[in-house]
Amino acid sequence: MRRFVVCVLAASCAALPAFAARRHAAPADCSLRAIPNAPAQGRVGGKDFQLGGATLLQTSASANGANYDNYLLTLATPDGAGSTMTIVVTVSVPQGQTLDGKTFRRALGKDIAQQPQAGPGQAQIPDWGIDYASPLVDLDSVSSVASIKLEFGARSGTTLPAKIYFCAPDAKSNVFYGKFTVGAGG
């Protein structure tokens, strides 16, 4: 019996460093994960985030002599205490292309050259941000890293279905995933 207890205790102690490393490791790359087929939800600043609404704003950009349409996706919800939780993701396509049926990714890391590309010098997801005043969460693609997978379905009238998986630096307190719809114009 004593030998069994010693063996179990030794095995448990040997496993502790590996367990601690997993608990404090960088978030897994959400851009490679399957997006759960559930209503969009998550946590921002460690607080529950149930999507209140989504908007899409089209702008333009150019990189290396090529023109792109950028779409600024804003996911927001009031927190009930007067503050708004906001996640913003900018996606880029060659000018004139639609978002319909496309998947966009941003891998962990800041180097744009290492990101999946919409075209030469233009990342599929060039920018992102999280903003929430209580507790103070102000993260973006300049100051932090995140991994993102954003899929758009086929447009129905002026509605575009979408799914997202978004993990920011501390994936336990800044993670958002699921399906939603956004107005996409005519």
C-alpha positions as CSV (number, residue, x, y, z in Angstrom):
1,M,0.0,0.0,0.0
2,R,2.8,2.4,0.9
3,R,4.5,1.8,-2.4
4,F,1.3,2.5,-4.3
5,V,0.8,5.9,-2.4
6,V,4.4,6.9,-3.2
7,C,4.0,6.0,-6.9
8,V,0.7,8.0,-7.2
9,L,2.2,11.0,-5.3
10,A,5.4,10.9,-7.5
11,A,3.2,10.8,-10.7
12,S,1.1,13.7,-9.5
13,C,4.1,15.9,-8.7
14,A,5.7,15.1,-12.0
15,A,2.5,16.2,-13.8
16,L,2.2,19.6,-12.0
17,P,4.7,21.6,-14.1
18,A,2.9,20.4,-17.3
19,F,-0.5,21.3,-15.8
20,A,0.7,24.8,-14.8
21,A,2.2,25.4,-18.2
22,R,-1.1,24.6,-19.9
23,R,-3.0,26.9,-17.5
24,H,-0.8,29.9,-18.3
25,A,0.1,29.2,-21.9
26,A,-0.9,31.7,-24.7
27,P,-4.4,31.2,-26.1
28,A,-4.8,28.5,-28.7
29,D,-5.1,29.9,-32.3
30,C,-8.8,30.5,-32.6
31,S,-8.4,31.1,-36.3
32,L,-7.9,27.4,-36.8
33,R,-10.8,26.3,-34.7
34,A,-14.3,25.3,-35.8
35,I,-16.8,28.0,-34.9
36,P,-19.6,26.7,-32.6
37,N,-23.0,26.8,-34.2
38,A,-24.6,28.7,-31.3
39,P,-25.8,32.3,-30.8
40,A,-22.8,34.7,-30.5
41,Q,-21.6,35.0,-26.9
42,G,-18.5,35.2,-24.8
43,R,-16.6,37.2,-22.3
44,V,-15.0,40.6,-22.4
45,G,-12.9,41.6,-19.4
46,G,-14.1,38.5,-17.7
47,K,-17.7,39.5,-17.9
48,D,-20.4,37.8,-20.0
49,F,-21.0,39.3,-23.4
50,Q,-24.3,38.5,-25.1
51,L,-24.4,40.2,-28.5
52,G,-26.8,43.1,-28.6
53,G,-26.2,44.1,-32.2
54,A,-23.8,44.0,-35.2
55,T,-23.1,46.7,-37.8
56,L,-20.9,46.7,-40.9
57,L,-19.3,49.8,-42.4
58,Q,-17.5,49.8,-45.8
59,T,-14.4,51.8,-46.3
60,S,-11.5,51.6,-48.8
61,A,-7.7,51.1,-48.5
62,S,-4.8,50.5,-50.8
63,A,-1.6,48.5,-50.4
64,N,1.2,47.9,-52.8
65,G,-0.7,49.6,-55.6
66,A,-3.8,47.5,-55.2
67,N,-7.2,48.7,-54.0
68,Y,-9.2,47.0,-51.3
69,D,-12.7,47.3,-49.7
70,N,-12.4,47.2,-46.0
71,Y,-15.4,46.2,-43.9
72,L,-15.5,47.3,-40.2
73,L,-17.6,44.9,-38.2
74,T,-18.7,46.2,-34.9
75,L,-20.2,43.8,-32.3
76,A,-21.6,45.6,-29.2
77,T,-23.9,45.2,-26.2
78,P,-24.7,47.4,-23.2
79,D,-23.6,45.8,-19.9
80,G,-26.6,47.0,-17.8
81,A,-24.4,49.4,-15.8
82,G,-24.2,52.1,-18.5
83,S,-21.0,50.8,-20.3
84,T,-20.9,49.2,-23.7
85,M,-18.8,46.2,-24.5
86,T,-17.4,46.4,-28.1
87,I,-15.5,44.1,-30.4
88,V,-14.4,45.5,-33.7
89,V,-12.9,43.5,-36.6
90,T,-11.8,44.9,-40.0
91,V,-11.8,42.5,-42.9
92,S,-10.4,43.3,-46.3
93,V,-11.2,42.0,-49.8
94,P,-9.9,43.1,-53.2
95,Q,-12.0,46.1,-54.4
96,G,-15.4,45.1,-55.8
97,Q,-15.6,41.6,-54.2
98,T,-18.3,40.8,-51.7
99,L,-18.0,39.2,-48.2
100,D,-20.5,36.5,-49.1
101,G,-19.2,33.0,-48.6
102,K,-15.8,34.1,-47.5
103,T,-13.7,33.1,-44.5
104,F,-11.2,35.5,-42.9
105,R,-8.4,34.6,-40.5
106,R,-6.0,36.4,-38.2
107,A,-3.3,34.2,-36.6
108,L,-1.6,34.9,-33.4
109,G,1.1,37.5,-33.9
110,K,1.5,41.1,-34.9
111,D,3.6,40.7,-38.1
112,I,1.2,41.5,-41.0
113,A,3.5,39.6,-43.4
114,Q,2.8,36.4,-41.4
115,Q,-1.0,36.9,-41.5
116,P,-3.3,35.3,-44.2
117,Q,-3.4,37.8,-47.0
118,A,-6.3,39.4,-48.9
119,G,-3.7,40.4,-51.5
120,P,0.0,41.6,-51.5
121,G,0.7,43.5,-48.3
122,Q,-2.9,43.5,-47.1
123,A,-4.0,41.1,-44.4
124,Q,-7.4,39.5,-44.5
125,I,-8.0,41.0,-41.0
126,P,-5.7,44.0,-40.8
127,D,-7.2,45.5,-37.6
128,W,-9.2,44.5,-34.5
129,G,-10.1,46.0,-31.2
130,I,-11.9,45.4,-27.9
131,D,-13.2,48.3,-25.8
132,Y,-14.9,48.1,-22.4
133,A,-14.8,50.7,-19.7
134,S,-15.7,48.5,-16.7
135,P,-13.3,46.9,-16.1
136,L,-10.9,48.8,-18.3
137,V,-10.2,46.7,-21.4
138,D,-8.7,48.5,-24.4
139,L,-6.9,46.1,-26.7
140,D,-6.1,46.4,-30.4
141,S,-4.0,45.0,-33.2
142,V,-1.3,47.6,-32.5
143,S,-0.8,46.9,-28.8
144,S,-1.8,43.2,-28.5
145,V,-2.3,39.9,-30.3
146,A,-5.5,38.0,-31.0
147,S,-6.5,35.1,-33.2
148,I,-9.8,35.4,-35.2
149,K,-11.8,33.3,-37.6
150,L,-14.7,35.1,-39.3
151,E,-17.0,33.4,-41.8
152,F,-19.7,35.0,-43.8
153,G,-22.6,33.1,-45.4
154,A,-24.8,33.9,-48.4
155,R,-26.6,37.2,-48.3
156,S,-30.4,37.1,-48.0
157,G,-31.8,40.5,-49.1
158,T,-29.8,42.9,-47.0
159,T,-28.9,40.5,-44.2
160,L,-25.6,38.7,-44.1
161,P,-25.2,35.7,-41.8
162,A,-21.8,35.3,-40.1
163,K,-19.9,33.3,-37.5
164,I,-16.9,34.3,-35.5
165,Y,-14.3,32.9,-33.1
166,F,-12.2,35.6,-31.4
167,C,-9.6,35.0,-28.8
168,A,-7.6,38.0,-27.4
169,P,-4.5,37.7,-25.1
170,D,-6.2,36.3,-22.1
171,A,-8.6,33.8,-23.8
172,K,-10.4,33.1,-20.5
173,S,-11.6,36.7,-20.1
174,N,-11.6,37.9,-23.7
175,V,-13.2,35.3,-26.0
176,F,-16.2,35.6,-28.2
177,Y,-17.7,33.0,-30.6
178,G,-20.9,31.9,-32.4
179,K,-23.3,33.0,-35.1
180,F,-25.1,36.3,-35.8
181,T,-26.5,38.4,-38.6
182,V,-25.5,41.8,-39.8
183,G,-27.1,44.3,-42.2
184,A,-25.1,44.4,-45.4
185,G,-26.9,46.9,-47.6
186,G,-28.3,46.1,-51.1
